[in-house]
Amino acid sequence: MKVNKFRDLTLMHINEETMMVLACDSCGGIGMKKHDALETPQEVVGYLTAGVALSELLAFRAKPITIVNNFCVEMNPTGEKIIGGIKKAITDCGLDQEMLLTGSTEENMPTVQTSIGITAIGMIDLKNWTKPRTYKGDDLIVVGKPKVGSEVLKSKEIPNIKIISLIKDILGINEILPVGSKGIDYEIGELCKSNDLDFKYTQTVEVDIKKSAGPVTCFIISGQKETILEQLTKYNVSYSYLGCFIEKC
């Protein structure tokens, strides 16, 4: 079985027709325990952490089938509340809430700080799948704005995983890439690297391209500008034009 990495994803080629895709994320020091650095409802912790891993699978056009949750906290009450948030993230993706959810908790030692790890597993039917790809001349639009820490809790926008799940297969939308702690500019570099292109920024960039986007508080979309904007105007989200891809110099 061939195994390789593609950006933050692990790709496991089961056979000529099937590929398994793994995405993961972790969260520590955020929750309702005594020594958490940022006080946050446990349901929100579960939702946002699962949302990061799920958004990476969806953007790659993989079908999520399993979420593995490893909690360094007790099941009751903290773990149960985190699981509630994970289930909401699953629902917001348009997936069956009863999809396999498995994991482990810490029941032997008392914990004073919240810490969790999430692995999302997806499958791809290679016969009916087209790998997302960005082309020369594609426009690039960012949906949402980079937020981190307490900024995330104040956001009222529609969750990004919901938007990604709705637009990922639309003709004219070529590639979606969630933005995390390394920022927009880094992820644009990843798109250039994997598609052998360069990028030309518009003269008036309206977002901080170096700032961390925390738990995927924004994502970038390449493709036909008209098609992308037509889809985004259906939802209550902020977005801005970043520029276009050009031939590599």
C-alpha positions, -999 to 999 in steps of 0.1 A, spaced: 0 0 0 14 34 -10 13 61 16 23 97 10 17 133 23 -1 161 5 1 193 24 -14 185 58 -31 154 46 -19 118 47 -30 98 17 -32 60 18 -37 43 -15 -57 11 -6 -59 0 -42 -64 14 -77 -99 24 -69 -99 36 -33 -78 61 -13 -81 68 24 -74 104 36 -64 114 71 -66 149 86 -59 159 122 -59 188 146 -53 194 183 -63 219 209 -48 226 243 -53 252 270 -87 262 257 -118 252 277 -134 256 311 -109 239 333 -89 257 361 -57 262 341 -71 268 306 -56 300 291 -88 309 272 -121 302 288 -143 287 261 -174 264 263 -164 228 258 -190 224 230 -172 252 211 -138 235 216 -152 203 201 -169 220 172 -139 241 161 -113 214 165 -134 188 146 -142 215 120 -105 220 111 -100 183 103 -133 180 85 -128 211 64 -95 197 52 -111 165 41 -141 183 24 -118 207 6 -99 177 -9 -133 162 -19 -130 132 4 -160 118 21 -156 117 59 -165 84 74 -149 84 109 -137 108 136 -113 96 162 -113 118 193 -85 115 219 -94 135 250 -69 142 278 -99 150 300 -126 129 318 -157 118 299 -182 132 323 -189 161 321 -161 176 299 -158 149 273 -195 146 267 -198 183 261 -169 183 236 -185 154 218 -217 174 215 -197 201 197 -181 175 174 -216 161 165 -228 196 156 -198 200 133 -207 167 116 -243 180 111 -231 213 97 -211 194 71 -243 178 59 -231 144 72 -249 118 92 -245 125 129 -244 88 135 -212 83 115 -186 64 135 -172 85 163 -147 67 185 -119 77 209 -105 77 244 -107 98 276 -85 102 307 -102 84 336 -73 76 358 -59 110 367 -76 143 375 -70 169 348 -68 207 353 -64 218 317 -83 209 285 -64 190 258 -79 171 228 -67 156 195 -89 149 165 -83 127 135 -108 127 107 -108 98 82 -122 101 47 -125 79 17 -122 87 -20 -136 67 -49 -108 74 -74 -130 65 -104 -154 94 -96 -129 119 -82 -110 148 -97 -81 161 -76 -86 198 -68 -62 219 -89 -55 255 -95 -48 268 -131 -30 298 -146 -54 327 -148 -75 315 -118 -87 342 -94 -83 338 -57 -108 349 -31 -106 346 7 -138 338 26 -139 351 62 -111 369 81 -81 356 101 -91 354 137 -74 338 167 -80 334 204 -109 354 219 -116 369 184 -130 335 173 -156 335 200 -170 368 189 -176 358 153 -212 357 141 -205 344 106 -217 311 92 -192 283 100 -167 277 72 -172 240 72 -208 245 62 -198 267 32 -171 244 21 -194 214 21 -219 233 -1 -196 247 -28 -167 222 -31 -181 204 -61 -194 233 -81 -180 237 -116 -158 268 -118 -146 264 -82 -112 247 -87 -95 244 -54 -104 252 -17 -77 255 9 -85 260 46 -62 286 63 -47 278 97 -21 292 120 5 299 93 -18 325 76 -31 332 41 2 341 24 17 307 35 -13 288 20 -11 307 -12 25 296 -14 13 260 -9 -11 264 -39 17 278 -60 41 250 -51 16 222 -58 4 237 -91 37 251 -103 24 286 -105 32 321 -92 7 345 -76 1 382 -83 -16 401 -54 -42 428 -61 -30 463 -52 -56 466 -24 -55 435 -1 -82 440 26 -71 413 50 -39 405 70 -22 378 49 3 370 76 -20 366 106 -29 332 120 -65 321 111 -67 299 142 -92 271 137 -98 278 100 -116 311 105 -110 317 68 -103 297 36 -92 305 1 -109 296 -32 -93 295 -66 -113 294 -99 -136 317 -119 -143 349 -100 -178 352 -113 -187 317 -103 -172 320 -68 -189 354 -61 -222 340 -74 -220 312 -48 -208 334 -19 -235 360 -22 -260 333 -12 -245 332 23 -239 356 51 -201 356 49 -174 382 43 -150 378 14 -124 397 -5 -105 394 -37 -68 386 -33 -54 384 -69 -47 358 -96 -24 330 -104 2 335 -132 27 314 -150 58 306 -129 87 329 -137 
